[in-house]
Amino acid sequence: MKTDPEVLRKKGISLGQDNEENLKDLMNDKVDIIVINSFMMDSLLKKDKTLSGKLLISTKKDQNYQLRILLNERSPISSAEIEKLVVPHLK
């Protein structure tokens, strides 16, 4: 999906590239809304236990994605280890 930066600018919309920076901007009243995937949200909530009490988090799912994890054959982490890290976040 392509977005026209000029159309977004006219509507006051900017697209951030870093989830943690976007969250900081939200917490500092620099932006009104951020969109974040559930995996990242879970990670940020685990990192900062106080966040859940400070945020209004929608439970409505927006989209479903099928993502793949690719490992280099020389990766120091195995596919089984990656699976243990990721699968608990899948709902």
N, C-alpha and C positions, 0 to 999 in steps of 0.2 A: 504494500500500500504506500503510495507516495502522497506526501502532503505539500501543499504550496505554502512556503514560508510567509509570503505576503498575505495570504488569506488568514493564516494563523495570527500574524502580527496585528492585522486589522481587528481581530476579535479578542485581542489581548491574551493570546495563548502562546506560551513558549514550551518547548520540549526539552526537558533536562536530560542529561546523559548519565548521571550518577545517582543511584537510588538513595545513598546516604546523604548526599548534598541536597537532593530534592526534599528529603525528610527534614533536614536542618532548616531549609527555607520555609517549609510548612510550619515548623515549630516556632520560627522567628517571624511569622506573619508576613513573609515576603511573597508567598503564593497562597492561594485559597484551596487548591485541590492537587493531589498527586495520584497517579495511577502506578501501582506496584504489584508485582506478582506475589502470590501467596508464599512461595518458597522464600523470597527475599523478606517479606513481611515477618514470617516466622523467625528468620535469622535475626532481624533487627530487634524483635520483641525479646528474644533470648539474650541478646547482647545488652539490652537496657530494659530491665524488668518494670521500670516506671512508665514506659511508653503507653501501655494498654490503657492506663487510667487517664492519659492526656489526649488520646485520639478517639475520634468517632470512626470506627472501622466497619465498612459495609460487609455484610455476610453474603450479599448477592454476587454470584459469579457472573463475570462479564463475558469471558471467552474460555474455550478449552484449547490447549496447545498440546501437540505431540512433539516433544523435544528428545533429542538423542545426545548421549554423551560419547564422545570419541576420545580414545586414549592412544597415545603414541606407544608403539610396542616396547619402547624403552622407558616408559613411565615408571616412576618409583612407587606409584600406587596401583593396586590391582583393580580389576573391574568389580570384584567381590567387595572390596573396601569402599569403592565409590557407591555401590548399590546400598551398602549399610548406611552410608551418610545421606543418601537421597530418598530412599524408599519411605522412611518414616514421615517425610514431608508430603508425600502423595496421599490424597484423600479421595 
